Amino acid sequence: MVKIKTYQDLLEIGENERDRMEFVLSAIREHKASKDYAIAADAELYYRHQNPTIMRFQRFIHNQFGQKVPDIWSANNKIASNWYNYFTTQAVSYLLGNGVTFKTEANKKKLGRDFDKRVQDCATAAKNGGIGFGFWNYDHLEVFNLTEFVPLYDEDDGGLKAGVRFWQIDDQKPLRATLYELDGYTDYIKRKDEGVTILHDKRAYKQIIRNSEVEGETILDGENYPGFPIVPLWNVNRQSDLVGNQGTIDAYDLMVSGLINNVSDGEFIYWILKNCGGMSELDDAKFIEQLKLTHTAHADGDDGASVEAHNVSVEFEATAEALDRLERQLFKDFMALKVDDIAAGATNDQIQAAYEPINQKTDQFEYQVTEFINGVLELAGIDDEPTYTRSQMSNQSELLEMVLQCAEYLDDEYVTTKILTLLGDADKAKEVLKRKDAEAADRYKQQEAELKELKNQQNNEQFGNTEQLEE
């Protein structure tokens, strides 16, 4: 069983730098040998439209000596489906595709321009590895995957108290690692055929830096966060979405690959040579070569040698039915939305029913995302709450009719915003409302001017009548 390093193991090392450097290397080695790392690495391959199972698959046959040897004669196409990427992308986009909304709009800007993208990246990392890590780096969020970050959990409360981020372009390039702790971070480097050394001494997370032409960059002061600045985002059940679904995906891919291979093999004509037992393998090869060149075969009739051609038939219907069942099983297991099931002109009740599985799954994941964002907000010193707008299809004409029927009971701002949201232009709501207010103000001024002019006319008429009476 592979041992996993904990936060207490780091504390036992103390401040001896030689021991700490060895601790970093051993933590990386043990992490890469763990089951969680292997699952996360495979999940990232599936996410990138690669199936490591079928890529490692090799057909074998037994030769005339009974030896097991690779089959280099049969077709060996390896076709990977994109199901895992499809389901993962759908799950993340359904919850976070429209970004995160806060009560105070200014708070969103404090989290960095690409905050929405970073949250989506962390959610994808959680789907692949069971957990993603968000590092709050002063004024923006950075994301680490499980395949590049060694978490060091507290043995007492299970909280994340430290961690090692590592990366290496290839085996010939240096290994870089950063040890993140409560009181700062330290950078290490291990070059080829050399021991690990400190690249940068431990420094605080928030630093006051002075730049000058003479002294260059000088760190004047620094401070840390009240807690550990790396926040975990757990997936549902704290495991990768690949767990429990890998077998079905592999079965689908292997069956599709097998179908194509059978078709490829079936393109050849198999020949049966009767009464030709005296032919050697070399004679057989010459016979096939002669067929390919001249498309003719010579054989004696009657009881002598004869040649028969046979085609291989492939069972398409049975394979197609099996693939269809596997596809339906994948949608059920991933609790995904199958758009094909929503027929054109479906009512909102029918659409809602089709969305029910993914809604249930997203409800669970939303709790994890909210807990993650709240942790980031605490580090950033922001008091707010995140909300989300799910990307859901609907019968727009039916919903628009409903909104318009209720318009007399609702204020103008709500009705306008709701209609624009249904039309996909929610981002233009403020602009439209501003124009409507300006138009209303113009109409009010025009009405005032018309009313004033009417009163002047009435006054003039009344004044004229009075003068006539006096005369």
N, C-alpha and C positions, 0 to 999 in steps of 0.2 A: 504494500500500500504506500502511495506517495505521501510524504509528509508535507503539510502546508504551513508556511510561516505565519505567525500571528503578531499582533502589536506587542504582546508581552515578550516575545522572542527578541524584538528590537530593543525593548527596554533593558533586557538582560545584557545586551552588548555594551551598554554604556556609551561613553564618548571616545573610546579607542578607535581611531580612524582606520587602522589596519583591519580590525575586526568588523567594522561597519562596511568597509569595501567588500570584504568576503561575504558578509551577510547579503549585500545587494545582489552579488552574482549568484549565490546559492538560492536566493528567493526567486530569481528569474528562472533558473534551471528547474526548480521544483514546480513552479507555476506552469511552465511549458510542458511538463510531464504529467500534468493533472488531467482528469477526465473533463472538467469544465472547460479547460483551454481547448482540448481536442474537439469538443462539441461546437464551441464558438468558432474555431477555425474552419470546420466543415460547413457550418451555417453561413459563414461569409462567402465560401465558395459557391454554395447553392444560391445565395443572394446575387452573386455575379454571373449567374446562368451557367454554372459549372457543377457537374455531378461527380464528386470524387469517387463514389462507389462504382459507377460504371466505367470511370476512367481507369480504375485499378482492376477491373474485371478482365480476366483472360481465359479464353477457352483452351481446354486441353483435350488431347486424344491419346490413345495408347497405340504405339507402333507395333510392328510384327514381333518385336522382342518383348512385348508387354510393358515397355517403358512409357511413363507419362511425359508427354512432350507438348509444348505449345502448338495449338492449331493455327498454322500459318496459311492454310489453304482456304478455309471458309471465310465468307465475308464477316467483317468485324466492325461495322459502323457503330459508333457510340454517340447516341443522340440524347442530349440533356434538355429536359423541359424547363420552362421558366415559371413553374407554378409557385415555387417558394417566394421568389421575388414579387410575383403578382399579389400573393396573399399578404405579404409583409408590407408592401407599399400601400395596398388598400387599407390595411388596419391603421397605419400611421397617418395617411392622408385623410382618412375619414374623420379622425379626431383633430388633427393639427394642420390640415391643409389650408384652413382659413386663418391660421395664426392664433396667437394667444391674445386675449383682450383683458385689459385691466380697468378698474373703476376710474383711475386718474390717468389720462392719456400721457402725461409727462413722464410717468414712471416707466413706461415702455421704452422711451428714449434713453433712460438711464441704464438700461440693460444691454445696450449696444445695438447697432444697426441690423446685425444679422442674428438677433436673438431667436426669432421664430425658426430660422434654418437650423440653428444649433440645437434647439429643443427637438426638432424632427430627427436630426442626426443621432441624438442621444436615445430617442425612442427606438430608432432602428437598431442601434447597438444593443439595447435591452431585448428587443425581439430576437436578435441573433445569438447573443451570449447569455441571455437571462438577466443581464445587468449592464447598464451603461454608466459612465462617470462624467459628471459635469464639474469642471474646475473653474471657479469664479476668479478670474485674473484681473482684479482691480476694477475694470470698467467693461469687461466683456466676458462671455462664456466660452470655454474651450471644452471639447468632448474627447474622452478616451474610451477605446473599446477594451473588452476583456483580453483581447489578443495582444495588447500593448501596455497593459497596466496590471500590476500585482497588488491586489488589495490586502491590507493588513488589518484584520478585524480584532476588536477587543474580545478576549476570551470571556469576560464577565458580562458585558451587556450586548455583545454582537455588533456594536457600532463600528463604523469605519474611522480609524484614528490615524492611519498613515498609509503610504503606498509608494510603489516604485513604477515609474513610467519608463519604458525602454523601447529603443528602435535601432534597427541595423539594416542598411540597404541590401547587403549580401555578406556572405561569410568572409570576403576579402576586405571588407570595409570595417571601420571602427564600430564598436558597440557603445551606444550612448545610453545613459540612464540618469534619471533624476529621482532622488529620494525626497518625498514630500512628508513633512512632519507638522505637528501643531505649531512649533516655534520657527518654521522656515523650511527652505528647501536647499539641497546640495546636488550639484551636477558632477557626474562621474563619466569617465571614458576608458575604454579598454581597446587598445590598438592590437592589430594582429601580432602574435608572438610576444606580446608584452603583458604585464600585469595591469590591473585596474588602478587608475590614478584619479585624483580629484581635479576636475576641470574648473569648477568654481566653488569656493568655500560657501558654507551655509549663509544664506541671506534671508532677510525678512520678505514677506510677500508684498507689502506696500512700502516703497522706498522713495525717499526724497533725493533726487539726483541733480548735480550741478555739472554743466558742460562748459568748458573753457578751451580756448585754443592752446593755452600753455599746459594745463594739467589734464586736459581731456575729460573723461567722464569720472566724476567723483560722487560716491554715495555718502550723503551727509547724515542721513538718519533713516530709520525704517520702523515699521510696526506690523503686527500680525492681526489676524481676524480673531474674534471671540471664540470661534470654533474651527474645526478642520475645514479648509476651503474647497474640498472635493466632495460633492454630494452624489450619492448613488441613486440611480433610477432603476428600480426593479421591474422586471416583467411579471405578468400574472403567474402565480405559483413559483416565482423565483427560478424559472428555468427557460431555456431557449424554446422558441416555437417549433424548432426542428425535432425536439424530443416527442416521440410518439407518432410523428408524421413522416419521418425519414423513410420508413419501410414502404409506405404507400407511394411516395414519390419515386423511390428506387424501382418498385414494381412497375410503375407506369413507364418510366424511362427504359427499363430493360425490355418491356414488352414492345414498345415502339421500336427500339433498336433491333429486337429480334424479328419483328415484322419486316423491317427494311432489309435485314440480312437474309431472311428467307426469300424475299422477292429477288434480291441480288443473286442468291444461289440458284433460284428457280429460273433465272435467265439462261442457264446452261442446259444443254441436252445431255442426258446421261445415256451412254451406249452400253448395251449388253452384247458381248461377243460369245457366241455359242460355239462349242467344239473347238475352242482356241486355247485349251489349257497349256499348250506348249509355249505360248507367248510369254516373254519376260516383261518386266516393268519397262524396260527400254523399248520393247516392241509396242507396248501400249502407248507410250509417249509418242512414238513415231506415227502410230495410227491416228491419234488425236491431232498431231501436227498436220498430217496429210488431209484430214477433214477440214481443218481451218483454212488450208491453202486452196484446196480444190473442191471442197464440199461434196466429195464422192468417196465411196468405200467399196472395195472389191472383196467379194466373199464367194465361196463355192455354194451351190444350191443343194437341194435334196438333204442328205444326211451329213453333208459337210459343214464347213464353217458358215455362219450366218450372222447378220448384224441387225439389231433392233434398237430403235431410238425411243426414249421415254422422257417425257416432261415431268417436272415436279410441280404439283399443285399446292398452292398456299391457302390455308383456311383464313380468309379475310373476315368473314362474318363473325366467327367465334372470337377472334382477336378484337374486332371493333366493339363487340358487346362487352368484353372484359375491360377495355379501355374506358368505355362509357361509364361502367360501374365504378371503376377506380376514380374517375373524375368526380362523380357525384359524392363519393366517399371523402375525397379531399375537401370539397366545399363544406361538407358537414363537419369534418374534424377541425378545420380551420375557422368554422363559424363565419364564413365569408359570404358576401353578397354575390349572387349569380345574376348578372345584369340580364342575361338571356331569358330569365324567368319572368321578367317584367315586360309584359306584352305592351305594344303600342296602344294608347288609349286606356290603360289601366287606371282604375280609380285610386284615390289616396289610401283607402282602406286596404286595397290589394298591395299597393306599394309599401305601406307600413308593415304588412305581414311579411313581405320579402326581406325587409330590413331588420326584423326582430332578432335573428341570430347575431348579426354583427353589432347591433345595439347592446345586447347583453354582454358580449365580449368587451366592447368598448367601455361600458360602464365600469367594469372591473379595472381596466387599464387606466381609465381617467383618474381613479383614486391615486394610483402610483405616480402618474405625471404631476398631479396637483401637489402631492407630498414633496416631489422633487423640486418643483418650482418654488414652493414655500421655503424650502431650504436655501435656495439661491437668493430669494428675496431677503431672507434674514441676514445672509452674508453681505448683501449689498446695502443693508440698512433701509429697506423700502417696506412700508406698511401698506399692503394691498392684497387683493385676491384675484387669482386667474379664472377666467371663464373661456369657453370654447364654443365655436359655431361649427357643427358637424356638416360635412358635405353630403347632403342627402337629395336625391332626386324626388320629384313630386309632379303631380298633375297641376301644372301652373294655372291653367284656365280655371280649374275648380277652386284653387286657393285664392286666386285673384277675385273671383266672384264672391267668395266668402268674405274677403276683406272689405270689398266695396259694399256689401250688404250691412256690414257692421260699422261702416265709416261714420254714420251719424252719431254713434255712441262713443267714438274714439276721437282723440285730438288729432289735428292735422299732421303734426310731426310724426306720430306713430304710424299713421296710415301711409304717409309718403315713404318713410324708411322701410316699412314692411313691403310695399309694392316694389321698391327698387331692389330690395334683397331678393325677392322672388324672381326679378328680372336679371339678377346677376350683377347689378350695379350698386351694391351697398356702399362702396367707397365714394360714390358721388352724392350720397344723401345730404351731406352738409352743404355742398355746392347748390343742389337743387333747392333746399330749404332757404338758403340765403337769397336766391333769386326770387323765390316765392314771397319772401318777406319784403324784398325791394319792390316787387310788383304790387303787393298789397299797400305798401306805403305810398307808391305813386297813385294808385287808385284812390286812396284816402285823400291825398292832396288835391287830386282832380275833383273829387266830390265836394271838398271844402270850397274850392274855387267856384264850382258851379253853384253851390248853395249861396255863396257870398254874392255872386252875380245876380242870382234870382232875387235875393233880398234887396239889392240895390235897385233892381227893376221895380219891385213892389213899392219901395220907398219913393222912387221917382213918380210912379203913377199916383200914389197917395198924395204926394206933395203937389202934383199938378192939379188934382181934383180939388184940393183945398184952395188953391189960388183961384180957381174958377168960381167957387162958392163965394169967396170974398168979393169978387167983382160983381 
